[in-house]
Amino acid sequence: MTPAAPRAAVAAAAATIGQALAAAAASLKAAGVAEPRLDARLLLAHCLGVDAGRLLGWPERPLPADAAGDYAGLIAARAARRPLARVIGRREFWGLSFAVTDAVLDPRPDSECLVEAALAAADRARPLTVFDFGTGSGCLLIALLSELPLAEGVGIDCAPAALAVARTNAERLGVGRRARFVASDWGESVGGMCDLALSNPPYIRRGEIESLAPEVARFDPRLALDGGSDGLTAYRRLAPDLAACLRPGGVALVEIGDDPAGPADIFAAVGLALAGIRDDLAGRPRCLVLNRAA
Ligand SMILES: C[S@@+](CC[C@H](N)C(=O)[O-])C[C@H]1O[C@@H](n2cnc3c(N)ncnc32)[C@H](O)[C@@H]1O
């Protein structure tokens, strides 16, 4: 199916909400989208500015022509496998709504386990400094600052366009005064020390990127995915910088892909001992908890 086909099919069938939803779901299914009916509903709700749950009760309602045109455009984008969050420009993470652009990784629910692990390690009664290496949209740092009113943080990324998104998110989500964003190749241009460090570095083996779902392989920034030939390049670069800025007694939470052993060995070699491993929502090991001896 060419990209124009879903647009034409949805526009032609869009006299009522029920007809528009059915045509859109059929187009998304034909394009291989995993949850075509759900995405069709969420995109129409976005288009009309209403709650998605209400649409099912309105099958006979006419769809205004301008909304039908907008909806057809959104469905065409999703049928081209642009992720839903990138089509609507927003992603929910830790109960907060983050702006998402092509410059940043689409935040994953699995990464919320880093925030949980950081909260378990944090002393809420005293001021803390948090560094987030490879901040992207800022989702990890901003989620943590939203929970720790005495904390302040630094989001670090080598991509200036990602930092601009993170800054906007921090302002909009009410933590802008406690967050700074710094352009740096990992820790190279970062001054000072932190009590807590977060990082979700790129860890996909380069040779595996093309086999991932089109939503990931085509739309997440390559810089956010590419972990080199063995998936460990970023850990090797990050580990000494992270060890150098983590205060004695500090804790680092680092996301991993599959096998914890490779990253854990890299951090052990710079004096960061493995204190635990947290699982993601699917029960897979996803977060290393690393301690710097006091
Ligand atoms: C997997 S994404 C994580 C984004 C965000 N923290 C999240 O969890 O959604 C990795 C991030 O690391 C950044 N990055 C890649 N190489 C880097 C480097 N050498 N120095 C700093 N940041 C880097 C990328 O730009 C990207 O934003």
The ligand as a Gaussian input file, in Angstrom:
#p B3LYP/6-31G(d) Opt

LIG

0 1
 C       18.572000       5.377000      24.586000
 S       18.522000       7.148000      24.477000
 C       17.879000       7.543000      26.088000
 C       17.060000       8.795000      26.123000
 C       16.277000       8.999000      27.431000
 N       17.172000       9.046000      28.563000
 C       15.253000       7.896000      27.616000
 O       15.469000       7.026000      28.475000
 O       14.236000       7.888000      26.903000
 C       20.254000       7.504000      24.592000
 C       20.630000       8.980000      24.570000
 O       22.069000       9.077000      24.657000
 C       22.509000      10.139000      23.851000
 N       23.910000       9.918000      23.510000
 C       24.426000       9.051000      22.598000
 N       25.767000       9.157000      22.561000
 C       26.101000      10.095000      23.478000
 C       27.360000      10.655000      23.911000
 N       28.512000      10.264000      23.363000
 N       27.336000      11.587000      24.884000
 C       26.154000      12.006000      25.421000
 N       24.943000      11.521000      25.054000
 C       24.929000      10.575000      24.098000
 C       21.570000      10.112000      22.643000
 O       21.545000      11.349000      21.972000
 C       20.235000       9.731000      23.301000
 O       19.504000      10.892000      23.639000

